[in-house]
Amino acid sequence: MGGLTSTSLAMDLAGLKLRSPTLNASGVLGMSAPLLKRVYDSGVGAVVTKSLGPTLRTGHTNPTVVEVEGGLLNAMGLPNPGVEGYMGELRELKREGVPVVASFFASTIEEFQVGAQVLCGEGADALELNLSCPNVGEELGMCAADAISVERITSAVKRVAKAPVIVKLSPNVTDIVSIAVAAERGGADAITAVNTLKAIAIDVDFRRPVLANVIGGLSGPAIKSVALRCVWEIAETVKVPIIGCGGVSNWRDAVEYMLAGASAVEIGTAVMYHGFEVYNAVNEGVAKYLKENRFGSVKEVVGLAHRK
Ligand SMILES: Cc1cc2nc3c(=O)[nH]c(=O)nc-3n(C[C@H](O)[C@H](O)[C@H](O)COP(=O)(O)O)c2cc1C
């Protein structure tokens, strides 16, 4: 991690040991072991896999991603090799000593439990439940908006998981705090806020939506203020640690999230604009901010902007 003052950045986030407060956001990059090893070598505290489902999914047809003002709009449809199909890559990452947060989704409680058991069995250091993807239709993604389902899924996974369980929330709900409270009641060890915002782009020449799936998820700087507000509101009510996600591009964004109540941040779309160097750049900027303002650790900054 270069010349970082890594001691001030290292933390234990609900049992997940992180050498730095940055992680890659699920799915934005590929998910092969060599690629995620490169991400780790770029300074992240742990790598997050693309979301894995119970079986192989090919995802939506093209076009699946388009650049829009302030970010990206995507409707990938969660293409992935399935939990079992990914085990070789997970084993390779663990052989290389890379801490792995395994992101996964399912359509039934039982599938969630099986996924959790298999991923923990192969050494995942934490699980991130993707309850929030807006692109997968009725049977999979809709649970993110329903507090009862979120609590049921979280507690079912907690009963079988041997690693910390992080619940990733959608901003596409009326009251994200009630969903975060449901995750906490279900036993979530941490919360990631947030996934992409539902959005659309239209091609004026073809007079049709750009994405084959019509509606997609917006990411990047365009969503930062919304995601930051979600973290702020959740932090006002919920006790478990929060991982901020949405539009983080530089250390100032990361510190804003920490002041709003996040213990760490996930960075996705910014990698498309700034390359893998973004992780170390954010880490170094945060370390410098801590030093210049005489803070001994990230923990001392978390939630400070809430002081009355
Ligand atoms: C191309 C693409 C694919 C994504 N795939 C996933 C995924 O598989 N699972 C998931 O939980 N989030 C997925 N996301 C959402 C990101 O993890 C993240 O929540 C979102 O992009 C906001 O962060 P950002 O603004 O830093 O990109 C994806 C985002 C993009 C742009």
PDBQT file of the ligand as one rigid body, heavy atoms in Angstrom, charges set to zero:
ROOT
HETATM    1  C1  LIG A 401     -21.483  -2.196 -14.264  1.00  0.00    +0.000 C 
HETATM    2  C2  LIG A 401     -21.973  -2.319 -12.838  1.00  0.00    +0.000 A 
HETATM    3  C3  LIG A 401     -22.237  -3.579 -12.304  1.00  0.00    +0.000 A 
HETATM    4  C4  LIG A 401     -22.675  -3.705 -10.977  1.00  0.00    +0.000 A 
HETATM    5  N1  LIG A 401     -22.900  -4.960 -10.459  1.00  0.00    +0.000 NA
HETATM    6  C5  LIG A 401     -23.268  -5.083  -9.151  1.00  0.00    +0.000 A 
HETATM    7  C6  LIG A 401     -23.402  -6.372  -8.567  1.00  0.00    +0.000 A 
HETATM    8  O1  LIG A 401     -23.163  -7.404  -9.175  1.00  0.00    +0.000 OA
HETATM    9  N2  LIG A 401     -23.801  -6.423  -7.262  1.00  0.00    +0.000 N 
HETATM   10  C7  LIG A 401     -24.041  -5.309  -6.504  1.00  0.00    +0.000 A 
HETATM   11  O2  LIG A 401     -24.388  -5.426  -5.315  1.00  0.00    +0.000 OA
HETATM   12  N3  LIG A 401     -23.890  -4.064  -7.033  1.00  0.00    +0.000 NA
HETATM   13  C8  LIG A 401     -23.515  -3.932  -8.328  1.00  0.00    +0.000 A 
HETATM   14  N4  LIG A 401     -23.325  -2.687  -8.854  1.00  0.00    +0.000 N 
HETATM   15  C9  LIG A 401     -23.526  -1.496  -7.992  1.00  0.00    +0.000 C 
HETATM   16  C10 LIG A 401     -22.205  -1.054  -7.350  1.00  0.00    +0.000 C 
HETATM   17  O3  LIG A 401     -21.644  -2.055  -6.532  1.00  0.00    +0.000 OA
HETATM   18  C11 LIG A 401     -22.395   0.227  -6.512  1.00  0.00    +0.000 C 
HETATM   19  O4  LIG A 401     -23.359  -0.022  -5.504  1.00  0.00    +0.000 OA
HETATM   20  C12 LIG A 401     -22.879   1.403  -7.352  1.00  0.00    +0.000 C 
HETATM   21  O5  LIG A 401     -22.246   1.396  -8.622  1.00  0.00    +0.000 OA
HETATM   22  C13 LIG A 401     -22.602   2.746  -6.672  1.00  0.00    +0.000 C 
HETATM   23  O6  LIG A 401     -21.214   2.926  -6.449  1.00  0.00    +0.000 OA
HETATM   24  P1  LIG A 401     -20.280   3.802  -7.460  1.00  0.00    +0.000 P 
HETATM   25  O7  LIG A 401     -20.985   5.103  -7.700  1.00  0.00    +0.000 OA
HETATM   26  O8  LIG A 401     -18.967   3.959  -6.734  1.00  0.00    +0.000 OA
HETATM   27  O9  LIG A 401     -20.140   3.003  -8.708  1.00  0.00    +0.000 OA
HETATM   28  C14 LIG A 401     -22.864  -2.541 -10.183  1.00  0.00    +0.000 A 
HETATM   29  C15 LIG A 401     -22.603  -1.268 -10.726  1.00  0.00    +0.000 A 
HETATM   30  C16 LIG A 401     -22.157  -1.140 -12.029  1.00  0.00    +0.000 A 
HETATM   31  C17 LIG A 401     -21.846   0.239 -12.574  1.00  0.00    +0.000 C 
ENDROOT
TORSDOF 0
